[in-house]
Amino acid sequence: MTFEPPTFPERFNLAHYYLDARVEERRGDRTAVVVGDDSHTYAEVQARANRARHALGAKGIGQDDRVLMLLFDGMPFVECWFGILKAGAAFCMANPLGTEEDFDHLLDYTRCRAVVADVSCVERLAPLLAKYPGCTPFVVGATAETELPEGWTRWEPALADASAHTENADTSRDDIAGWLFTSGTTGKPKGAVHFHRHFAYNTECYAKGVLGLRESDVFVSVSRLFFGYGTGTNLMFPFAVGGTAVLFPDKPTAERIVEHVERHRVTVLTNVPAMIRQMVDTEGEADLSSVRICLSAGEALPAELYERWKARWPAAEILDGIGSAEMFHMYITNREGDVKLGSLGKLVPGYDARIVDAAGKDVPRGEVGRLWVKGDSTALCYWRRQDESRATFRGDWCITADLFRRDAEGYFYYEGRADDLLKVRGQFISPLEIEDCLATHPAVRECAVVGVDDGEGLTIPKAFVALREGHESSDALVTALQEHAKAHLTRYKFPREVAFVESLPRNDRGKIMRRALI
């Protein structure tokens, strides 16, 4: 059957697509969001989003303005996000736990007309705003006793005074809806600029088409809402099908995730490999029988970890895949009933990919090359980063830094990043290959491999290893790990050095920061 890519009308607004349409479908009484003991219907979310649109508009925020969100997961995030879209403005989402330096960069880079921030951010934000007089600050969660700098607007009273009814801004499908920030593993995060239709396109192709999400689904996420991965799977996708999103503002832990899954009978769990490992390692009973899909992304999922998860929770299928800020969400993924261990699955319908060599020519099936991908969710550009935009966005194609191979059946296998490859004895090595091998040793909880200088100007692979409980670092264990690698890999690929660490450094998206290990 031929796949027909989704199309959208010229006048199009995401707030209507995700939210208002559910109320028009007479699903306004359905539970849309659960936070703690409180639940909120689609009609209630719509009313709060309308109030947010008026609160922003009262301060002059309208079409084409950018609004920076520094909010934890909860109803203020949801109402603010939809209110921004209803105003025709563009959302820019970032971590409220960022430093003052991070906030300074974001205010300068986005040149936002407003910032909506949790009250815990005020101390870090307040000293900066004199530099950005065009930015209106809103604060969420301030009590009557909270002292605020002059000019700050309390979010909750502003909404209480606003109307619960509004007309959405008359936006086009090709108006800018928001930015998604890259992971920033190679420098300051870049803002990938997306149109309204980009988000809807992936929702139709991936969330509805591949995952088959439905109204009865209950969602919870390890990834926070200010990440595109979390925004998609725990806000946009649930709302697109009339499902229920379970939100909590505090830091995700294995115990907290299990608690929410058990309490709310979650069916769709958005996860990352680091948390999957923590969950598998937890002791005691954990009832995940309600989970039908466990999504995994952010970094490669080791085969041994997949097998350990399935041994403990056989009904909760892990669907590993890859997406990016540049493409909004997943474009390659495994599917229910079609998981090929070690692979990231096949292309999402509506997307195309090439695997090319350094000259931009397609490599034969089975050979490793750089991944090019295209689909109608590709970002317009990186904001204020023309050189990097030209290098990444070429016509319809997004040029990734990811190395892949594709087998004869169309399954894609991640081989690391082009900028992480090590050249050892004149041959290129993927750190991921060594990491996957070491992860099968019973003493290894997790590991990362980087290239270091051997003291004579040559690069050698060095493994940083976090051990499982019951194992201790020793010279004998170093030798054992090296011999394990030699036995399972081409001999020259073994790690010449091994260092033991308590844990691996990760950024706020959960990705290993290899550069911090060097």
C-alpha positions as CSV (number, residue, x, y, z in Angstrom):
1,M,0.0,0.0,0.0
2,T,1.4,3.4,-1.0
3,F,2.1,5.8,1.8
4,E,0.5,9.2,1.4
5,P,2.3,11.9,3.4
6,P,0.0,14.1,5.5
7,T,-0.8,17.6,4.3
8,F,-2.1,20.6,6.2
9,P,-4.2,23.6,5.3
10,E,-2.5,26.9,4.5
11,R,-4.0,28.5,7.6
12,F,-3.0,26.3,10.4
13,N,-2.2,26.6,14.2
14,L,-0.8,23.9,16.4
15,A,-2.9,24.9,19.3
16,H,-6.0,24.0,17.3
17,Y,-4.5,20.8,16.0
18,Y,-3.4,19.5,19.4
19,L,-5.9,21.0,21.8
20,D,-9.0,22.9,20.4
21,A,-9.8,20.1,17.9
22,R,-10.2,17.6,20.9
23,V,-12.8,19.9,22.4
24,E,-14.6,20.3,19.1
25,E,-14.6,16.5,18.8
26,R,-16.6,16.5,22.1
27,R,-13.8,15.1,24.1
28,G,-13.6,18.2,26.3
29,D,-14.5,16.1,29.4
30,R,-11.7,13.6,29.0
31,T,-8.7,13.9,31.3
32,A,-5.9,15.5,29.5
33,V,-3.3,16.1,32.2
34,V,-2.7,14.5,35.6
35,V,-0.3,16.2,38.1
36,G,-0.1,14.6,41.5
37,D,-3.7,14.3,42.8
38,D,-5.0,16.9,40.4
39,S,-6.5,16.0,37.0
40,H,-7.4,18.5,34.2
41,T,-9.8,18.0,31.3
42,Y,-9.2,19.1,27.7
43,A,-11.8,21.8,28.2
44,E,-10.0,23.1,31.3
45,V,-6.7,23.1,29.5
46,Q,-8.2,25.0,26.7
47,A,-9.6,27.6,29.0
48,R,-6.3,28.0,30.8
49,A,-4.4,28.2,27.5
50,N,-6.8,30.9,26.4
51,R,-6.1,32.9,29.6
52,A,-2.4,32.5,29.0
53,R,-2.8,33.8,25.5
54,H,-4.5,37.0,26.9
55,A,-1.9,37.4,29.7
56,L,0.9,37.4,27.1
57,G,-1.1,39.7,24.8
58,A,-1.7,42.2,27.6
59,K,2.1,42.7,27.7
60,G,2.3,43.1,23.9
61,I,3.3,39.6,23.0
62,G,1.9,38.5,19.7
63,Q,2.7,37.0,16.3
64,D,6.3,36.3,15.5
65,D,7.5,37.2,19.0
66,R,9.7,34.6,20.9
67,V,8.9,33.5,24.4
68,L,11.5,31.8,26.5
69,M,10.1,29.1,28.8
70,L,12.0,28.1,32.0
71,L,9.5,25.9,33.6
72,F,9.3,22.5,35.3
73,D,6.8,19.9,34.1
74,G,3.3,20.8,35.2
75,M,0.2,22.7,34.3
76,P,1.9,26.1,34.0
77,F,4.2,24.6,31.3
78,V,1.2,23.2,29.4
79,E,-1.0,26.4,29.5
80,C,2.0,28.6,28.7
81,W,3.1,26.4,25.7
82,F,-0.4,26.4,24.2
83,G,-0.9,30.1,25.0
84,I,2.2,31.0,23.1
85,L,0.9,29.1,20.0
86,K,-2.5,30.7,20.3
87,A,-0.8,34.1,20.3
88,G,1.0,33.2,17.1
89,A,4.3,33.6,19.0
90,A,7.2,31.0,19.0
91,F,8.2,28.9,22.0
92,C,11.8,28.5,23.1
93,M,12.1,25.9,25.9
94,A,15.1,25.5,28.2
95,N,16.1,23.9,31.5
96,P,15.0,26.0,34.6
97,L,17.9,24.5,36.5
98,G,20.4,26.3,34.2
99,T,23.0,28.7,35.5
100,E,23.0,32.4,35.3
101,E,25.5,32.1,32.5
102,D,23.1,29.7,30.7
103,F,20.2,32.2,31.1
104,D,22.3,35.1,29.8
105,H,23.2,33.2,26.7
106,L,19.5,32.2,26.1
107,L,18.2,35.8,26.6
108,D,20.8,37.1,24.2
109,Y,20.5,34.3,21.6
110,T,16.7,34.2,21.5
111,R,16.1,37.9,21.9
112,C,12.8,36.9,23.4
113,R,10.1,39.4,24.0
114,A,9.0,37.6,27.2
115,V,10.4,35.0,29.6
116,V,8.1,32.8,31.7
117,A,10.1,31.3,34.5
118,D,9.6,29.3,37.6
119,V,10.0,31.3,40.8
120,S,13.2,29.4,41.6
121,C,14.9,31.1,38.6
122,V,14.3,34.6,39.7
123,E,17.6,35.0,41.6
124,R,19.6,33.9,38.5
125,L,17.4,35.9,36.0
126,A,16.9,39.2,37.8
127,P,20.6,40.5,37.5
128,L,20.4,39.9,33.8
129,L,17.2,41.6,32.7
130,A,18.6,45.1,32.8
131,K,20.7,44.1,29.8
132,Y,17.5,43.0,28.0
133,P,14.9,45.8,28.5
134,G,12.7,44.5,25.7
135,C,12.0,41.3,27.6
136,T,9.0,41.1,29.8
137,P,9.4,38.7,32.8
138,F,6.6,36.5,34.1
139,V,7.1,34.4,37.3
140,V,5.3,31.1,38.0
141,G,4.7,29.9,41.5
142,A,5.3,33.2,43.4
143,T,3.2,33.5,46.6
144,A,1.9,36.7,48.0
145,E,4.9,36.9,50.3
146,T,7.4,36.4,47.5
147,E,9.4,39.6,46.9
148,L,9.9,40.2,43.2
149,P,11.9,42.8,41.3
150,E,10.0,45.7,39.8
151,G,8.4,45.0,36.5
152,W,7.9,41.3,37.1
153,T,4.4,39.9,36.4
154,R,2.9,37.1,38.6
155,W,1.7,34.4,36.2
156,E,-1.3,33.0,38.2
157,P,-3.0,36.4,38.9
158,A,-2.4,37.4,35.3
159,L,-4.3,34.4,34.1
160,A,-7.0,34.7,36.7
161,D,-7.8,38.2,35.4
162,A,-7.9,37.1,31.8
163,S,-10.7,35.8,29.7
164,A,-11.1,32.0,29.2
165,H,-12.2,32.6,25.6
166,T,-10.1,33.7,22.6
167,E,-9.5,33.3,18.9
168,N,-6.2,31.8,17.9
169,A,-3.8,34.0,15.9
170,D,-4.3,33.6,12.1
171,T,-1.1,31.6,11.5
172,S,0.1,29.8,8.5
173,R,1.4,26.2,8.4
174,D,4.8,27.8,7.5
175,D,4.9,30.4,10.3
176,I,7.5,29.7,13.0
177,A,6.0,27.8,16.0
178,G,9.0,27.2,18.0
179,W,12.7,26.3,18.5
180,L,14.2,23.1,19.6
181,F,17.7,23.3,21.1
182,T,20.4,20.8,20.1
183,S,22.0,18.8,22.9
184,G,25.0,21.2,23.0
185,T,27.6,18.3,23.3
186,T,29.9,20.3,20.9
187,G,29.3,23.8,22.3
188,K,26.4,26.1,23.2
189,P,23.1,24.6,22.1
190,K,21.8,25.8,18.8
191,G,18.1,26.7,18.1
192,A,16.6,24.6,15.3
193,V,13.7,26.7,13.9
194,H,10.5,24.8,13.2
195,F,7.2,25.7,11.4
196,H,3.8,24.7,12.7
197,R,3.4,21.9,10.2
198,H,6.7,20.3,11.1
199,F,5.4,19.1,14.5
200,A,2.0,18.0,13.1
201,Y,3.8,16.1,10.3
202,N,5.9,13.9,12.6
203,T,2.8,13.4,14.8
204,E,0.9,12.0,11.9
205,C,3.7,9.9,10.5
206,Y,5.3,8.6,13.7
207,A,3.0,9.0,16.7
208,K,-0.2,7.9,14.9
209,G,1.2,6.0,12.0
210,V,4.0,3.9,13.6
211,L,3.2,3.9,17.3
212,G,-0.5,3.6,16.8
213,L,-1.2,5.8,19.8
214,R,-4.8,6.0,20.9
215,E,-7.3,7.8,23.2
216,S,-7.0,5.1,25.9
217,D,-3.2,5.6,26.3
218,V,-1.7,7.1,29.4
219,F,1.7,8.6,29.1
220,V,4.6,9.4,31.4
221,S,8.1,10.5,30.5
222,V,11.7,10.4,31.9
223,S,12.6,13.2,29.5
224,R,11.4,16.6,30.7
225,L,9.0,18.7,28.7
226,F,11.6,21.3,27.8
227,F,13.4,18.7,25.6
228,G,11.8,18.1,22.2
229,Y,11.8,14.4,22.9
230,G,9.7,14.9,26.0
231,T,7.5,17.7,24.5
232,G,6.6,15.3,21.7
233,T,5.9,12.1,23.5
234,N,4.4,13.6,26.7
235,L,2.5,16.6,25.5
236,M,2.0,16.8,21.7
237,F,1.4,13.1,21.1
238,P,-1.1,12.5,24.0
239,F,-3.1,15.6,23.0
240,A,-3.1,14.6,19.3
241,V,-5.0,11.4,20.2
242,G,-7.0,12.5,23.2
243,G,-4.9,10.6,25.7
244,T,-3.7,11.4,29.2
245,A,-0.3,12.9,30.1
246,V,1.0,12.3,33.6
247,L,3.4,15.1,34.6
248,F,5.6,15.6,37.7
249,P,8.0,18.5,38.3
250,D,10.7,16.8,40.3
251,K,13.8,14.9,39.1
252,P,13.0,11.5,37.5
253,T,14.3,8.4,39.4
254,A,13.7,4.8,38.8
255,E,11.5,4.6,41.9
256,R,9.5,7.7,40.9
257,I,8.9,6.4,37.3
258,V,7.7,3.0,38.6
259,E,5.4,4.7,41.2
260,H,3.7,6.7,38.4
261,V,3.4,3.7,36.1
262,E,1.8,1.6,38.8
263,R,-0.5,4.4,40.1
264,H,-1.8,5.6,36.8
265,R,-1.5,2.4,34.8
266,V,0.7,4.0,32.2
267,T,0.7,2.4,28.8
268,V,3.4,4.5,27.0
269,L,6.6,5.2,28.8
270,T,9.2,7.6,27.3
271,N,12.6,6.5,28.5
272,V,16.3,6.8,27.9
273,P,19.0,4.0,28.2
274,A,20.5,5.5,31.4
275,M,17.1,5.2,33.2
276,I,16.3,1.9,31.6
277,R,19.5,0.6,33.3
278,Q,18.5,2.1,36.6
279,M,15.1,0.6,36.4
280,V,16.4,-2.9,35.6
281,D,18.9,-2.6,38.5
282,T,16.2,-1.7,41.1
283,E,15.4,-4.3,43.7
284,G,12.0,-5.4,44.7
285,E,8.8,-5.7,42.7
286,A,7.9,-3.3,40.0
287,D,4.6,-3.7,38.2
288,L,5.0,-2.5,34.6
289,S,2.3,-4.8,33.3
290,S,0.2,-1.9,32.0
291,V,3.1,-0.7,29.7
292,R,2.8,-1.7,26.1
293,I,5.4,0.6,24.7
294,C,8.7,1.8,26.2
295,L,10.4,4.3,24.0
296,S,14.1,4.7,24.0
297,A,16.2,7.4,22.5
298,G,19.1,9.9,23.2
299,E,21.9,7.3,22.9
300,A,22.3,3.8,21.7
301,L,20.5,1.1,23.7
302,P,23.0,-1.8,24.3
303,A,21.6,-5.2,23.3
304,E,22.4,-6.7,26.8
305,L,20.3,-4.0,28.4
306,Y,17.4,-4.7,26.1
307,E,17.6,-8.4,27.0
308,R,17.7,-7.7,30.7
309,W,14.6,-5.5,30.5
310,K,12.7,-8.0,28.5
311,A,13.6,-10.8,30.9
312,R,12.1,-8.7,33.7
313,W,9.2,-7.1,31.9
314,P,8.5,-9.2,28.8
315,A,5.2,-7.4,27.9
316,A,6.7,-3.9,27.9
317,E,8.4,-3.7,24.5
318,I,11.3,-1.3,24.1
319,L,11.2,0.6,20.8
320,D,14.6,2.1,20.3
321,G,14.9,4.8,17.7
322,I,16.6,8.0,16.7
323,G,15.4,11.6,16.2
324,S,16.9,15.0,16.6
325,A,16.2,18.6,17.2
326,E,16.8,19.2,13.5
327,M,14.0,16.8,12.6
328,F,11.8,17.4,15.7
329,H,11.4,13.7,16.6
330,M,11.9,10.1,15.5
331,Y,12.6,9.3,11.9
332,I,14.0,5.8,12.3
333,T,12.6,3.4,14.8
334,N,11.8,-0.2,15.8
335,R,8.1,-1.2,15.8
336,E,5.9,-3.4,17.9
337,G,6.2,-6.9,16.6
338,D,9.3,-5.9,14.6
339,V,12.2,-5.3,16.9
340,K,15.6,-6.3,15.5
341,L,18.1,-6.5,18.4
342,G,21.0,-4.1,18.0
343,S,19.3,-2.0,15.3
344,L,17.4,1.2,15.5
345,G,14.7,-0.2,13.2
346,K,13.5,1.1,9.9
347,L,12.5,4.5,8.5
348,V,9.3,6.1,9.6
349,P,7.0,6.4,6.6
350,G,7.2,9.9,5.2
351,Y,11.0,10.1,5.7
352,D,13.9,9.1,3.5
353,A,17.5,8.5,4.3
354,R,20.9,8.1,2.6
355,I,24.1,6.7,4.0
356,V,27.0,8.4,2.2
357,D,30.8,8.5,2.1
358,A,33.0,11.6,2.5
359,A,32.3,12.6,-1.1
360,G,28.6,12.5,-0.6
361,K,28.1,9.2,-2.6
362,D,25.9,6.4,-1.4
363,V,27.8,3.5,0.1
364,P,26.8,-0.1,-0.6
365,R,24.4,-1.8,1.8
366,G,26.2,-3.0,4.9
367,E,28.9,-0.4,4.8
368,V,29.2,2.5,7.2
369,G,28.7,6.1,6.2
370,R,27.2,9.4,7.4
371,L,23.4,9.5,7.6
372,W,21.4,12.0,5.6
373,V,17.7,12.2,6.3
374,K,14.8,14.2,4.9
375,G,11.1,14.6,5.7
376,D,8.6,17.5,6.1
377,S,9.6,18.1,9.7
378,T,13.2,19.3,8.8
379,A,14.0,22.6,10.5
380,L,14.4,25.8,8.5
381,C,17.8,26.6,10.0
382,Y,19.9,27.1,13.1
383,W,19.0,30.6,14.4
384,R,21.9,33.0,13.9
385,R,24.2,30.2,12.8
386,Q,24.5,30.5,9.1
387,D,27.7,28.6,8.5
388,E,26.4,25.6,10.6
389,S,23.0,25.8,8.9
390,R,24.6,25.6,5.4
391,A,26.6,22.6,6.5
392,T,23.6,20.8,8.0
393,F,20.6,21.8,5.8
394,R,21.2,21.1,2.1
395,G,18.0,21.4,0.0
396,D,15.6,18.8,1.5
397,W,18.3,16.9,3.3
398,C,19.5,17.2,6.9
399,I,23.2,16.1,7.1
400,T,23.7,14.5,10.5
401,A,27.0,13.7,12.2
402,D,25.7,10.1,12.9
403,L,27.4,7.1,11.3
404,F,25.1,4.2,10.2
405,R,25.0,1.1,8.2
406,R,21.8,-0.4,6.6
407,D,21.3,-4.1,6.0
408,A,19.6,-5.7,3.1
409,E,16.3,-5.7,4.9
410,G,16.3,-1.9,5.5
411,Y,17.2,-2.0,9.2
412,F,19.6,0.8,10.4
413,Y,22.5,0.2,12.8
414,Y,24.1,3.1,14.7
415,E,27.9,3.1,14.5
416,G,28.6,6.3,16.5
417,R,29.2,9.9,15.5
418,A,31.6,11.0,12.9
419,D,33.3,13.4,15.3
420,D,33.8,10.6,17.9
421,L,35.7,8.2,15.6
422,L,39.2,7.2,16.7
423,K,42.0,6.5,14.3
424,V,44.1,3.8,15.8
425,R,47.0,2.2,13.9
426,G,45.8,3.9,10.8
427,Q,42.3,2.5,11.0
428,F,39.1,4.1,12.2
429,I,37.4,2.7,15.3
430,S,33.9,3.5,16.7
431,P,34.0,4.0,20.5
432,L,30.4,2.6,20.5
433,E,31.6,-0.8,19.3
434,I,34.1,-1.1,22.2
435,E,31.5,0.2,24.6
436,D,28.9,-2.4,23.5
437,C,31.5,-5.2,23.9
438,L,32.6,-4.1,27.4
439,A,28.9,-3.8,28.5
440,T,28.6,-7.6,28.1
441,H,31.2,-8.2,30.8
442,P,29.4,-9.0,34.1
443,A,31.4,-6.4,36.1
444,V,30.4,-3.5,33.9
445,R,27.4,-1.3,34.7
446,E,28.1,1.3,32.0
447,C,31.1,2.6,30.2
448,A,32.4,5.2,27.7
449,V,35.4,5.1,25.4
450,V,37.3,8.1,24.3
451,G,40.6,8.7,22.4
452,V,43.6,9.9,24.4
453,D,47.2,10.6,23.6
454,D,49.6,7.8,24.4
455,G,52.4,10.3,25.2
456,E,54.0,9.8,21.9
457,G,51.5,11.6,19.7
458,L,49.4,8.6,18.9
459,T,45.7,8.1,19.7
460,I,44.7,5.1,21.8
461,P,41.2,4.1,23.1
462,K,40.6,4.6,26.8
463,A,37.6,3.1,28.6
464,F,36.0,4.7,31.6
465,V,34.1,2.1,33.4
466,A,31.4,2.2,36.2
467,L,31.2,-1.1,38.0
468,R,28.3,-3.1,39.2
469,E,27.7,-3.6,42.9
470,G,29.9,-6.4,44.2
471,H,32.9,-5.7,41.9
472,E,36.0,-3.7,42.8
473,S,38.5,-2.0,40.7
474,S,41.9,-3.7,40.3
475,D,44.7,-4.3,37.9
476,A,43.4,-7.8,37.5
477,L,40.0,-6.5,36.4
478,V,41.7,-4.1,33.9
479,T,43.4,-7.1,32.3
480,A,40.2,-9.1,32.3
481,L,38.3,-6.3,30.5
482,Q,41.0,-5.9,28.0
483,E,41.1,-9.7,27.3
484,H,37.3,-9.7,27.1
485,A,37.5,-7.0,24.3
486,K,40.3,-8.9,22.5
487,A,38.2,-12.0,22.5
488,H,35.1,-10.4,21.0
489,L,36.6,-7.6,18.7
490,T,39.3,-7.3,16.2
491,R,42.4,-7.4,18.4
492,Y,43.6,-3.8,17.8
493,K,40.3,-2.4,19.0
494,F,40.8,-3.3,22.7
495,P,41.1,-0.3,25.2
496,R,44.8,0.3,25.9
497,E,43.8,2.1,29.1
498,V,41.0,1.5,31.6
499,A,39.9,3.9,34.3
500,F,37.2,3.2,36.9
501,V,34.7,5.9,37.8
502,E,31.6,6.1,40.1
503,S,29.4,7.3,37.3
504,L,29.7,8.8,33.8
505,P,29.2,12.6,33.3
506,R,25.9,13.4,31.5
507,N,24.3,16.5,30.3
508,D,20.7,17.5,31.2
509,R,19.4,15.4,28.3
510,G,21.0,12.3,29.8
511,K,23.7,12.0,27.1
512,I,27.2,11.0,28.1
513,M,29.6,14.0,27.9
514,R,32.7,12.2,26.5
515,R,34.7,15.5,26.3
516,A,34.4,15.8,30.1
517,L,36.3,12.5,30.4
518,I,39.4,13.7,28.5
